[in-house]
């Protein structure tokens, strides 16, 4: 599935990955940040924590470890990461994920 232009024309996030690895589209408000992630090359996110995050897999699979429990999520599957809980992820190329971050400035915009 290709994301429509109304999504892909949104600003991109500054990430610690090159745009050839992860492409983003960000919708930001005072209440949080909604980020569409298109994974172009396999990504391993190391363990980290921040404020609350809710996500859903649009395409492909995502392996998420939340508070020591690992689950694989496929299309339509959702996950919730409470604030401060340590989590990590492995995301193969081809996955598309939509995440909402409680922090309105989780990522800087390019």
SULQUITA-V278821 format. One record per pair of residues at least 24 apart in sequence whose C-alpha atoms are under 7 Angstrom apart, sorted by the first residue. I is the first residue (numbers start at 1). J is the second residue. If there is no record, write none. Layout:
I&J + I&J
This chain:
11&109 + 11&110 + 12&109 + 12&110 + 13&107 + 13&108 + 13&109 + 13&110 + 14&107 + 14&108 + 14&109 + 14&110 + 28&104 + 29&104 + 30&104 + 31&102 + 31&104 + 32&100 + 32&101 + 32&102 + 32&103 + 32&104 + 33&100 + 33&101 + 33&102 + 33&103 + 33&104 + 33&105 + 33&106 + 34&99 + 34&100 + 34&101 + 35&98 + 35&99 + 35&100 + 36&97 + 36&98 + 36&99 + 37&96 + 37&97 + 37&98 + 38&95 + 38&96 + 38&97 + 39&93 + 39&94 + 39&95 + 39&96 + 40&93 + 40&94 + 41&92 + 41&93 + 42&91 + 42&92 + 42&93 + 43&90 + 43&91 + 43&92 + 44&89 + 44&90 + 44&91 + 45&88 + 45&89 + 45&90 + 46&88 + 47&86 + 47&87 + 47&88 + 48&86 + 48&87 + 48&88 + 49&84 + 49&85 + 49&86 + 49&87 + 50&83 + 50&84 + 51&82 + 51&83 + 51&84 + 51&102 + 51&103 + 52&81 + 52&82 + 52&83 + 52&101 + 52&102 + 53&80 + 53&81 + 53&82 + 53&99 + 53&100 + 53&101 + 53&102 + 54&79 + 54&80 + 54&81 + 54&99 + 54&100 + 54&101 + 55&79 + 55&80 + 55&98 + 55&99 + 55&100 + 56&97 + 56&98 + 56&99 + 57&96 + 57&97 + 57&98 + 58&96 + 58&97 + 58&98 + 59&95 + 59&96 + 59&97 + 60&94 + 60&95 + 60&96 + 61&91 + 61&95 + 62&89 + 62&90 + 62&91 + 63&89 + 63&90 + 63&91 + 64&88 + 64&89 + 64&90 + 65&89
